[in-house]
Amino acid sequence: QVQLVESGGGLVQPGGSLRLSCAASGSIYAINAMGWYRQAPGEQRELVASITSGGSTEYGDSVKGRFTISRDNAKNMVTLQMNSLKPEDTAVYCCNAKGAYFGGRWFDNWGQGTQVTVSS
């Protein structure tokens, strides 16, 4: 199994910054992509940002220019730097990892989620 441990959520004022981190552990052969998704109450889950092992990134339209995703392949860790936060960024943020176990089986795992609240 692959475990994803997230950290860094919390309460921040509009215009502030937060950094989320997610570390993957387990019998991991390779992780192809790691990313962050979010879901606000009454809304569908949406992509925030993702990054491949080669460093290619993808961002949701609403966070482009404000959020930056980075990855440490050696540590199987992904970090999301969130700047200029807005109240509409309030959501539960979940880490996702897609890759392969030793032995060749694929995985697509999720973390438990961390709450981000942007409010004055």
Buried (B, 14 or more C-beta within 10 A) or exposed (E): EBEBBBBBBEEBEEEBEBEBBBBBEBEBEEBBBBBBBBBBEEEEBBBBBBBBEEEEEBBBEEBEEBBBBBBEBEEBBBBBBBBEBEEEBBBBBBBBBBBBBEEEEEBEBBBEBBEBBBEE
